[in-house]
């Protein structure tokens, strides 16, 4: 598999969604079983993820069984990862112990369950990895990587979290450039509030300019515009996530 595809801007809206658990009664015994979903605005996400994990482990019988995370998104899968309600790779790690036995799917929201909106992560259990929910894109979770560098004006620098300031912004962009150069298949995803704000716009343009100056082409950058509930208190700096393929994903075709 080659590098991630090249993308342009994808404006979209993100709303508050509800946590939904649907019963699996009436589904075919050998078909995929819907365990529930994780949506933006959910509370007690960790508790829900733990419950999904227990449900999946109690159902697992053979090595052919698989945990399936289906992201409901109109964006391509690498971008959908960054824009999902919560980090899908974190969810995959917690539910499946490791990501080797977790399949990541992406399909349009209209193909998902009725209550699943943009960015929702549906959790499924498949007794056979060849019989999985409807999808448009598929990866093994272990073949993808994602690193959030900036979120809500916080800079995640290893185990240390610092506030993003104009003084350290250049240092942050150098760090992101170094990561992007070492992984030439990565995509840098910026997320900013859709509400107009001169400071946010200037910081986004500055971030893009710094990456270009450090040798990162603009076609590896994606800007997502979100509908923030409280736009006045939105981050001054863009949220920045780096999504890429692992070495394994570049050298083998994924057959879920």
C-alpha positions, -999 to +999 in steps of 0.1 A: +000+000+000+013+034-009+012+067+009-020+083+020-038+101-007-034+139-013-063+160+001-075+195-001-098+214+023-129+196+036-152+221+055-177+203+077-199+208+108-196+188+140-226+188+163-233+173+197-244+137+194-259+112+218-245+079+231-266+051+218-266+013+225-287-008+202-297-044+209-283-071+186-316-092+187-328-101+152-293-100+137-280-131+120-260-152+143-230-152+120-233-116+110-218-085+127-233-075+160-237-038+168-225-031+204-231+007+205-215+040+196-192+068+208-203+103+198-192+138+204-205+151+237-208+117+254-200+115+290-182+086+307-165+075+275-139+054+293-167+035+312-185+029+279-154+017+262-147-007+291-183-021+287-177-026+249-145-044+257-163-068+281-190-074+256-165-082+228-143-104+250-173-124+263-184-130+227-150-140+212-145-176+204-119-180+177-090-162+161-112-153+132-134-131+154-128-093+151-136-061+168-148-035+142-148+002+146-168+020+119-163+057+117-193+076+103-178+103+081-180+119+047-142+125+049-116+099+037-105+076+065-072+092+074-090+126+079-120+109+095-096+095+122-085+131+132-121+144+131-138+115+149-156+120+182-126+104+201-093+090+190-103+057+172-069+042+178-071+048+215-106+031+215-092+002+194-063-003+219-086-002+249-113-025+235-090-050+218-060-050+242-039-043+211-049-031+176-039-063+158-074-077+160-093-045+153-106-034+119-112+002+112-139+011+087-152+043+073-185+049+056-209+079+050-232+089+079-262+079+058-249+043+057-245+041+095-272+035+121-300+061+122-286+079+153-250+080+141-239+114+128-207+128+115-177+117+136-195+089+155-176+057+161-197+026+159-185-005+178-192-039+162-183-075+169-178-098+140-176-136+144-159-137+111-136-110+099-149-116+063-185-107+074-183-071+086-206-040+084-210-020+052-180+002+045-163+024+019-128+022+033-110-004+055-077-006+074-063-028+101-060-005+131-024-016+137-015-003+102-023+033+110-008+059+133-021+091+147-005+117+169-023+148+183+002+175+187-020+205+196-055+204+210-075+231+227-044+254+229-024+226+247+009+213+232+014+176+237+052+172+238+059+137+249+048+132+285+047+169+291+018+191+282+024+229+278+002+258+268+006+270+233+019+306+231+032+328+204+066+324+219+067+286+216+046+282+184+076+282+162+092+254+182+060+234+179+059+237+142+095+226+139+086+195+159+057+188+136+079+193+106+104+168+119+077+142+124+062+148+090+096+146+072+104+113+089+070+099+078+065+110+042+031+092+041+016+114+068-011+140+065-013+170+088-048+178+098-057+213+111-090+218+128-103+253+135-136+270+144-158+279+115-166+313+132-145+341+117-116+353+139-086+372+127-063+357+154-072+321+146-069+328+108-034+343+113-022+314+135-035+289+109-017+307+081+014+310+102+014+272+109+010+263+072+038+288+062+062+273+088+055+237+075+061+248+039+093+266+049+105+233+065+099+214+033+063+200+039+042+204+007+008+221+011-009+191-005-002+171+027-021+196+048-059+195+053-080+221+070-113+211+087-137+238+098-159+228+128-190+244+143-180+252+179-209+256+203-191+285+221-171+300+192-160+330+213-140+307+236-126+285+209-089+279+207-066+306+194-044+281+177-055+253+153-058+217+167-031+198+148-031+160+143-006+139+122-022+108+106+000+083+088+005+047+077+027+024+096+056+007+078+035-025+077+007-007+059+030+006+032+042-029+023+011-051+023-025-049+011-051-050+038-078-077+034-102-073+062 
